[in-house]
Amino acid sequence: MHETSRLPRSVRFVCGMLVFAIVGPPVGGLVAWLGMGAATLRSPLPFIAGSWLEGGALALATGLVTAIAARRGATSWMIPVAAAALITAVFVAATAGGEGTAMLRTAPVLMPPAIVASFVCWLLTRRLFRDTRPAGDGRSKFQKSGGGGIGR
């Protein structure tokens, strides 16, 4: 049994979301700096310091989606990555006001940091989220019904 399983599920749920909200923005800020500021030797501090303003709500939303999926038993890395991509795309579309050229300029700047940050946060929370599944014997409904075996 994992140490994290001693914590109530609701505490693991909230802690996982907080990891996304606290760690995600500076990771995304660092990725943005590597993409835009590192070549000119600019300081990464403005990218990291401003990351909570630009990406805090997006990271929290990604953490919420990931935590809800984990409560339902889906703990793959694809969940936070897809959530971050979708949430960022909606954010870009909403802030660009439907103008296609603005969306095409903004998406490549915001999408890579969001995806990398969501993956890093997933790495940090996968143990927490793995234990948030509802109690049971660990088998899926498909497996319990006898499906999925070799030679059946």
RALIN-V826086 format. One line per field, one symbol per residue. phi: phi as a letter, one per 30 degrees, with the letter a starting at -180 (. if undefined). psi: psi as a letter, one per 20 degrees, with the letter a starting at -180 (. if undefined). Layout:
# RALIN-V826086
phi=???
psi=???
This chain:
# RALIN-V826086
phi=.dddddddedddeddddddddcdeeddddddddddbcddcidddedddddddddcddddddddddddddddcjcbdddddddddddddddddddddiiddddddddeddcdeddddddddddedcdddddccdedlcicdeddddjdjddic
psi=pqhhihqqhhghgggghhgghghgghghhgggghhhhhhjkqpighgghihhggjghggggghggggghhhjiojqhhghggggggghgggggghikjoghhghhhgihhgghgggghgghghhihgghhjiqqqajiqrhghhiiriqpj.
